[in-house]
Amino acid sequence: MKSALIAGTALVAVLAAAFAPARPVSAQTAAVSASAGARPWMDRKLSAARRADLLLAQMTLDEKIAMLHGPMTMLFGPGAKLPDGAIGSAGFIPGNARLGIPALNESDASLGVTNPGFVRGQQDMSTALPSSLALAASFDPALAKSGGAMIGNEARAKGINVQLAGGVNLLRDPRGGRNFEYAGEDPLLAGMIGGAAIAGIQSTGIVSTVKHFSLNDQEHLRMTANSVIGEANHRESDLLAFEIAIEQGNPGSVMCSYNMINGSYGCENDHLLNKTLKQDWGYKGWVMSDWGAVHSLDALPHGLDQQSGEQLDKQVWFDKPLKEAVASGKIPEARVTDAARRILHAMFEHGLFDNPPVKGLIDFEAHAKIALAQAEGSIVLLKNGDDILPLAKTAKRIAVIGGHADAGVPSGTGSSQVNSPFRTSPFPLRSVPIGGEGLMASFASVVFHPSSPLAAIRDMVGAPKSGAVGIYPAEQAAKGSAIVTYDNGLYASSAAASAKEADVAIVFVYQPSGEGDDVPDMTLPYGQDALIEAVAAANPNTIVVLETGNAIRMPWATKVKGIIQAWYSGSKGGEAIARVLFGEVNPSGRLPLTWPMDESQLPRPVVPGWDQPEGTEVDVDYNIEGSDVGYRWYAREHKQPRYWFGYGLSYTGFSHEMLRLSVSQDVSATVSVRNTGRVAGSDVVQLYLIDKPGGAARRLLGFKKVALQPGEAATVKFDIDPRLIAEFDEKQNGWRVTAGTYRIGVGSNADDIGVQSSVRLGSRLINYAE
């Protein structure tokens, strides 16, 4: 969701009026437990498809249509009330008491259960996971699945049964506002991580979406941007990420996007929704719109099944206009039945009838451990000059500077933001408004999740947690503990003075980004680049901790000793950062994106339409890079970025040897990996295509995270998805493997590929008719 979260008083009355139901709304507490004799669709022995058909046979046209649209359920204006059966969340589809159909209470998003506008009260709290981009940096689908299960359990405890999660749009531009919600630039990585998270959510008995289908890769002018791309390029990039995520996670619903794709809006794109998703891929769930993304009734025959957040569209298309269109014969009733069937099929398949959510207590202590594991697994060590890291706990004086490190760790803004994270402190959350104008402006605030890196660092060295309660450096020294000072970084001169007196200076910097717009360039805001320069000039032992949702420029990179990418790190981010800094955790994150030197290296150095006002239609030409997204673009164009996809350092070393390839129908590979250092650590073994018939072709073929003790070795096996070495054949509507020699290697990133081997393959076509 949802650019359509509304700012401005002009729409408050409209939204408040919209909650006065124009149709009867049934309570969710209908007789879901009725016997299978009275309601044969409640027989759990039957397939989801059979149960849906039995129920549909008893439904009137009005009852089917009632399932195809619903409002956003937040409270706007005095006296506003929620519809019967709604708990207050992003969206709501009323239930049907006569037939025992549960209501759909739908909540954002992939990073935790949100509480939009505190509709459920400020005491309704949730665990905030690290951003999806951070999760992708872990290269660990099992970790993604555990986080998904955590979100699902918290959603159930709040009475929510649909989670609007599963963002897998590819990162094509490091200025993208919602990049932090997605899982990187590679379709295999994004699909595997996104699919695992979806599977985790749905393992708890609720539905997850996958979104935003497709090419919602730019926030600027997203309501009017036209993503232009050829069919093969699309199939080999963003669509492949969605295809893999759907195969891995089986999401109950697909959320379509705001933008146009080749001239047709995502939520009424017949080629995308009907042909690709439902026909070629055989998808059996339902397509819901993004909030405010429906432009006409044509969306229904073109593949959209449900109009979500209906009051944000120009009108409610899937109610009276739909009924009139069926009566006149313009839309067959069979299409309405199909849309309702898809919703019911997903509800039966994922347990919404048989195991409805029950409000209850949440084990926040257990969930904090999952958030900590994800944060620790995602942190990427980018630079470690003179082995400055890990820091010794015996350091005498440490200067911590900037980034609101005293309060917590930042989060991305917009509908995915966990705005009410779990906390035990009575003090209010620190929230920094970004301001501005437009639909998302009043929701654009950086919430600092209350996991203070400063407090965690002080814990590490035995220093008192807070200098703000009367314990000052002289008293710390008298107690024999290390001195950890803090400067807020507002003034470079003050920060430099603090750094000059310290053995080590740790500078925290952050970059706000979020839903509704992209950032204009790759610089750090608030003068933070100048802050780093000043601190580095004052102290040669300067370490920078980046808390960003994107890659940034680093004009100071050669002047600092250490650089850590900590992303938006969630409810336990402060502790995770401290544990990596002091070596209690060996960093194992790897970059899920290629990190440019600056904007000049990008396929589009200027964000398309950046100088145009809201509402301007603009083409975003993705055929420039086509399917060669990220590292593939840099390899193809012979550009040298600052850091390649897959890059990340460790406190130990790893070697790869004995790569062996074999072919039955598909290609498989085995390789030996060894920890060559003195401490335990985890390597991300990365398998790449290097050359294929016709020339060089860089592509990730597989990855696996392996934990090893010093000197320990393991053999890793990869079964290579043939789509990753094939090209999409538009005429044959399938994947064509060209006969010839393929060179494959194992690397520590997309550029540094060591051990290599070759294999010959015959010609092969894999099409969707098979």
N, C-alpha and C positions, 0 to 999 in steps of 0.2 A: 504494500500500500504506500503510498497513496498521496499523491500530490493534493488530493482533495481534502485533507484535513484543513478545516477552514479557519482563516484569520480574518478579522474584520467584523464589525457589528452589523454590516449591511445584510449578512446572510444568517444572522442568528435567528431572526424571526422565521425565516424560511425553514431552517432546520428544526426549530421547535415545533412549527406547525406540521412538519413532516412526520412527527412521532404520534400525531393523532391518527390512529389506524383508519384507513379507508376501507378495510375489509376485516371481517372477524378474525381474531387471533386466538388460536387455541393454546392452552397451557401445555407445558412440556411434560407435566406429570400424568399424561394420559396412560391408558392401561397397556404399557409396554410389556407387562408381565402376563398378559392374557394367554390362555392356553392355546396350543397349536391347533386344537380342534376348532375353536372359534375363529382363530386367525392363523390359517395354515402357513402363512409367510413367517411365522415365529418358530417354525420347526428348524432347529439348528442343524439337523442332519442334511438339509437341502443345500444346494449350491446358492451362492449369492445371486447368480443370474435367475435361477428358478424362483427364489424368494421374491425378487424384484418383480418378476412377471406376475406372480400370484397377487401381489399387492396392487400392481397397476390395474389388474382386471377389476378391482373394486373401486377404483378412483374415478371421480367425475373430471370433466375438463377443467372446471374451476379449481379443483383440488390439485390437479397437476400444475396448472399455471401458478398457483400459490407457492409452489416450491421453487419457482424460477426467478424470484426477485425478493429482495429484502433490504431493509435500511441499515445504515451505519448506526450503532447504538451507543452514542455518547450523549451527554446532557448539555443542551444549549439553551440558554435563556431561563429566566425565572419561571418556575412552575412546570418545566419540562419533565416528562415522565418516560420511563422505559416501557416498551411494549410488554405485554404479558408474556412471561417465559424468558425474557431477556435478562441476563445477569449484568450487562454493561461491558461491552468489548468493541472490537472493530466493526463487527457485522453480525447480522441476525437473520435467520430464516425461520418463521414460525412453524411449530409442529402441528400435528393433526390429531386431535383427541379421538375422533371417531375411528380412525384406523391405527392409532397407536404409533404414529410417526414422530420421533423426537424432534424437537427444535434444533437448529444448528446455531450454536454460539461460537463465533469465529474470532480468534485473537491473533494479533501480530506477536512474534515473528520468529526469525531464526536464532536470535541471541538470547531468548528468554521470553517469558510471558509479560506482555506490556499491560499498562493500566492507563489507557488514553484519557487525558484530562482528569485523572484520578477519579474516574466514574465509579469505581468500586471503593473509594475512600483511600486516604493516604496510608492506612495501615495494611492495605493489600499489597504485600511485597513479594518480590520474585528474585531468584538467583540470576545474576547477569553473567552470561558466558562471554568469553572473548569474541571479537568480531569473526565473521566467517572467513575473512581474508587471513586472519591470524590462524584460525583452525586449519585452513589450507596449508599454511606454512609448517604445520606439524607433519604433513604427508602421512597421516595416520587415520585411516577410515575407522578403525576400532574406537579410537578416541572420539571421533565424530559421532559414532553411533551411541556411545555412552552419554554424550551431551544431549543428543536427541531424546533419549529415554528420560533423562532428567527433566527436559522441557515438557515432555508429554505427561509425566507424573505431576508436575506442578500445575499444568493446565487442567488436568482431571480434578485436582484438589480444589480448583476454583469453579468447577462446573462447566468448563470449556471443552468442546469436543471437536473443534476444527482449528488447527494451527496454521497460520498463513506464513509458512516457512519455506525453506528449500530454494534460496536464491542461487542460480548457477549461470547467470549471464557472464560472458567472458569479459575480463578486464582488457580493454583495447586502448585505454588512454589513462595515464597516471593522474589525470585531473578529475576523473569521474567522481561525482559526489557520493554515489552509492557503492563504490568499489569495495568498501569495507564490509558490505552485506553479501558480497559474492565470493567465489572460491578460486580466484586467480585467472590466469590467462590461458591455461592449457585445458582442452576439452576432456582429456582423460582424468586429470587431477580434479577438475571442477565436478565432473560427473560422478566420480567415485566418492569424493568427500560429501558432496551434496546428497547423493543417493544414500550414503550411510547414515547421515543425519536424519533424513526422511524416514528411513527404516527404523531408526531408534525411536522417533516420535510415535510412529504408528504401532510399534511393539507394545505400547501401553493401552491400545484400544481407542485411539482417536485418529482422525484424518489429518494428513499434512498435504499442503500444496507443494508444487514446484513452480518457480516463477523467475522472471517475468517473460513470457513466451511471445516474441523473441526479439533479440537485438536491442533490448533496452539498455544499451551500453553508454548512453549519454543522457545526463539529467537536464542540461541546458536546453530550453525549448522542447522538453520531452513530449508535451502534448501535441506539438505540431511538427516535430522532426520526422523526416522520412529516411529510414535506414535503407540505403540502396546497396544491393548485393546480388551477385549471380547465384543460381541454384547450387552449383557444385561447391562454391566457396562457402555458402551458408551451411550446407550439409556437413562439410568437413570441419566446421568451427563451432559456432554457437549451437546449431542444431545437434551436433554430435554430443556436446556436453549435456543437453537436455535428454537426448536419447539414452545415453548411458545412465544418467540419474534416474530416469523412469524405469529402466531395466533393473537397476540396483535397489531402488527404494519403493517402487510400485505406489507412487503417491495417489491418493484418492481423487485429487483434483489438480488441474493445471490452471494457473492464473495467467491470463493473457496481458499484454503490455499496452501502455499508453501510445507509444510511437507508431508511426506507419512503417510498414515493411513493403518496399517497392510500390508505394502509392496507396496501399490499403491499410487501414488501422489494424493493429494487432488483434483487437477483439471482434473484428468482423472480416478477418482475412481468410477467405475460403480456401485458398491454396495451403495456407499454414495449418489451419484448424481441421478442416475436413480431409484434405488429401494427405498431408504429411503426418499429422498426429493421429487421426482416427482411422484413416485407410491404410497408409503404409506401415505405421507402427502398431496398429491394432489396439490403440488405447481405449479402455473400457470405462474409465472414470469420467468426471464431468469437467467442463471448462467454465470457470467463473471469471468474471471481469475484474480488473483492477477498479478501484473506487473512483468513479468519475470518468471511466474509459469507454462508455457506450455512446455511440453517436446516432444510431438509428435502429429500427426494428429489423433491418437487413442482417443485423448481427446474428439473429437466431438461425436463419437458414444457412448463414455462412459459417456456423460452427460453434457459436457461443451458446452455452446452456443455462447460464444464470447471471442475472444483472445484480451486482453487489453494490452496496452503498448507494442505493437507488436515488436518494434525494440529492446526490451530487451531480447527477446527469441532467441534461436539458429537460428530460421528462422520464417518467417511468414507462419504458417501452414494453416491458414484459408483463404488463397487466392488462388494462383495458384495450390498448392498441393491438396487443397480441390476440386477445379474444375476438376482436372485430375482424382481424386478418384471417383467423381460422374460419369464422362464420362466412366470410366472403369467398373463401377458397384460395386466398393469396398465399397462405401458409398451411400446409397439410397438418391435420391434427396428429398424424404419425410423427412429425418432427417434435411436437410438444411432448408426446409420449416418450420418444427417444431421449429427450433432455431429462425428463423426470426419471426415466429408467437408469440413466447414468448416475444420477445423484443417489438413488436408492441402492444401486449395485454397490457403490463405494461405501455407503452407510452399513449395509449388511456385511460386506467383505471385511471391514475394519472394526466391527463390534459395536457400532453406535446403538443398535437395537438391543443387543444381548448383554452389553456391559456398559450401561450409561455412566457418565462421571458422577461421582459422589463427593460433595464438598467435604474437606477434611484438613488435617494438619499436614504441614510440609516439613520434612526432615532437612532443614537448611544446613545443618552441620555436615551431613553426608553429601549434600549437593555442593557445598563449598569445596569439598575435596575434588569433585569432578571439575569445577571451575579452575581450581589450582592446577590440576594435571594438564588441562588444556592450555592454560597460560604458560606453564613451564615448557610444554612440548612445542610451543609456537615461537618462542623468542629466538631471534636470529642474531648471532654474533657476526657483525660485518667487518670489524677491524679489531686487531689485538696487537698493536705495536709494542715491541719489547716485552711481550707476554705480561702486560700490565694486569690482565685478568687471568684467573680470579684474584680478587683482592684478598690480602691476608687479614684475618680478623684482628690482628695485632696493630693495624694502622692506628696511629696516634691522633691524627686530626683529619677529618673528612669534611669537605664543604659540599653540601647539597644545595643546588641552585635551580630555581625556576619551576615551570610546569605545574604549579599547584601541587607539588609533591607532598606538601604538608596535609592536603585534604584527601587525595585519592588519585585515581587514574581516569583519564577522559573517556568519553563514549561518543560515537557518531550520532548525529541528530536525525530526526525523522521518525517515521512510524515504527521502525525496528528498535528504537531506543528503550531499554528497560529503565523507565523514568522513576520507578519506585523500587530500587534494589534493596535487598534485605540488609538491615542494619540493626545494631543493638544500641548504638549511641543515641542519646537524646538530642544531640546537636543536629540541626538541619543539614541536608545535603548541600554541597557547594554546587551551584548551577550558574554558569556564565552565559548570559544571553548574547546571541550573535546579532540580533536585530535585523533590520532590512524591511522590505516590502514584499507583497505577494502572498500566495496561498499558504506557504509553509512558515512565514516569518515568525508568527507568535509561538510556533512549536520549535523554533531553532535555538535551542540552548544546549550548551555542553554540560551534561550532568557528570560530575566526578564521582565515580563509584567509590564508596568509602573504604578503600584499601590503600592506606598511605605508604608510599615508598619510603618516605622519611622515617616513619615509625618503624617500618620493617628493617631498614638499615640500622637504626639505633638498637633494635633488638639483636641484630646479628653481632654487634660489637659490644653489647652490654651497656650501652649508653642509655640514660633516661629517655623515655619516649617523647617528651615534649619540653622544649625550652620555654614554652608559653605559660607554664604554671610555676614559675619561680626557680627552675633549675637551670643554671647558666654555665657556660664553659668552664669557669674557674672551679665551680663546685663539682663538675664532672671530673676534672683532673684530680681534685682532692680525693674523690672516691676511687680513683685508680682506673676509671673506665676511659674509653676513647672519647674524644671530643667530636661531636657531629653537629656542625652548625647548619643553619638554613637561611638562605637569602631568596626572596621571592622573584628575583630576576627582573623586576620592573625597570631598574636602572643598571645599565652595564657597568658603570663606575663602581657602584656599591658591590655588585657581584664579583667584579675583578678584585676588589680589596679583600673580600671574604676568601676568594680562591687563593690569593697570594699567601695567606697565612696557613694554608692547609697542605698536607702531604699529597692529597688527591682531591680533585674537584669533579663532581658528578653533576652534569647539567641535564636537566629534564626539559624537553621541548615538545610541544604538541601542535597539531594542525587540525583545526575544526573542519569537518566535512560531513555532508549529509544529504538527505533527500531534498529534492527541489531545485538544486542547481549544482553545477560543477565549480571547482575552484579555477580562477583565471590563469594561474601559472603554478610552477613547482616550488616557489619560494615559501619559507616559513613566515607566517604573519607575526605581528606584534614586535617586530624588531629582534626576533630570536636569533637570526643569523648573526647579527651584530653582537648579541649577547655572547654567543659561543666564541666568536673571534676575540672578544675582550677577555673572557675567562681563559682561553687557551694562551693568550699573550701573557697573562699573569701567572699561569701555572702549567708547566710542560706536561704534567700528569693529569690531563683532562680527559674525561670519559663522557660521551654524549649518549643519552638514552632517548630514542625517538619514539614518540607515542602518536602515530599517524595512521590514517586510513589509506595512504598512498605513498608512492615514492616521491622524494623531494630532491631539490638541488642541494649540493653539499659544497659550497665554496670554501669551507673551512676543513674539509676532510683530511688534508695533509697536515693540518696543524694540531690535530688531537690524537691521543694515543689509542683510544678505544671508542667503538661505535656499536651500540646495541639497538636493534629494531624490536620494540616491545608491542607495537600495534595499539589497538584499543583492547585492553587485556582483561576486562571484566571484574567480577566481584573479589577475586583474589590476586589481582594483577600486581599490587605493591609487594606482596610477599614473594610472588614468583620472580619479579625483577631482582629483589634483594638476594634470593637464593642463587640466581644465576651469577650475579655480581661477585658473590663470595664463594662460589664453587660448590655449594651444596647440591646444585643441579648443573650438570654439564649441558650447555646449550646444544640442542639438536634440531632446531628449526631450520628450514631452508626456504629461500625466497620463492613464493608462488607467482612471482612476476619478474619481468626484466626491468632493471633499474636504470633509466637513461641518465646520461650526463646532464641533459637539459631538454627543453621542448624541441629544439632544432632536429633532434634525432627521431621524432615521432612521425608517423605517416601523415598526420594533420597537425602541423606545428601550432596552428591557431584553432581553438575550439570552434567548430562550425556554427555560424550564426551568433558569435559572441557579441557582436556590436548591434544585433537586431533586437527590437522590443518583443515582449511576450506576445505570443499569438502569431509570430512570423513563421511561415512554412519554410523549412530549410532542408536541403538534401545533405545527408551525412554519407559520403561515398566510402563504403567499406570495401569496395573492389580494389582500392589502392593497395591494401595489404592482403585482401581476400581471406583465405584460410590461414595465411602465414601470420598469425597473431603473435605478438610478443617476441620471444626468442627466435622464432622462425623468420620474422621480419628482419631482425638484426643479422642473422646468419645469411639470409638471402641478399641483403643490401651491403654486406661486408662492413657493418657498423660495429663499433666497440662501445658497448654501454659501460656504465660504472660497475654494475654487478649483473651477472647473467641469472636467468631463471635457474633455480635449484641451488644457488650459491648459499653457503653458510659455513662458518668456522666452528671448531670444537676445541675443547681443552685436551683432546687426545688426537691420534692420527689413525687413518684407515688405509688399507691397501685392497685392491681388487685384482684377481687373477683367475686363470683357468676358465675363461668364457667359452662355453660350448653351446652351439646351436643345433637344433634338430627339427625335422619336418615330418609330420604325418599329413594331416590335411592342413593344419595350422602350424605356425612356427612356435617353438618353445626355446627357452634359454636357461642355462644355469651358470652361476658365477660364484666364486669363493670370495668372501669378505673377511678381513682380519683387523682386529684392533691392535695397532702397532705402538700404542703409547703406554703411559704408566697409570692411567686412570680409566675407570669404566665410562662408557659413552655409547651413544646410539648414532649409527650412520643411516643416511637415506640413500640406499642403492638405487641408482637411476639408469635405466636402459634406454638408449636412444637409437633411432634410425639415423644413419649418417649419409648413405648414398643408396640410390635405387636406379633402375633402368631409366636413363634420361638425365642423370646428374645428381648433384647434392640435394638432400631433402632432410632437413633436421626435424625430428619429431620424437617426443617422449612416447616410448612403447610400454613402459612399466616402471613401477617404483615400489620399494618396500623398506620400511623402517626396521632396523635390526639392532637390538641392544647386546653389547658385548663387553665382557670383562677384559682387562689387559692381557694381550696375547691370545685371546680366544678367537676362533674362526667359525664361520658358518657358511653353508651353501644355500644360496637363494635361487629359487626357480621362478621363472616368468612364463605364463602362457599368454602369448601375444594376440590381442584382438586383431583380426585381419583387417578391420576398417582403418586401423592406424597405419598400415603400410599400403593401403589401397587408395584409389582416387574415385570420387563419385562420378558415375557415368550417367549423365542426364537423360540420354536417349534410352538407355536400358533401365533407368530408374533403380540403380543398384551400385554396388561397390565392385570395382574392377581391379584385380591384382594383375599387374603386367608381368609377363614372363621375363626372367633375367636374374641378375645378381643383385643382392641386397646386402649392404654392409651395416653392421650393427655394433655398438660399443657401449661400455659402461663408463659413466663419468661421475664426477663430484658436482657437476653442473652442466648446463646445456652447451658450454664451450669447452670445458676441460674434460675431454673424453679420452680415457686411457686405453685399457685392453679392448681389442676389437676382433671381430671375426666376420666371415661372409657366408651366405647361403644362397643357393639357386632355387627359384620358385617357378612353377609353371603358371600359365595364364588361368585366371579364374574369375567368374562373375557371381557375386552374391546379390540377388535382387529380392525385392519385397514380395514378389509373387510366390517365392518358394515356401 
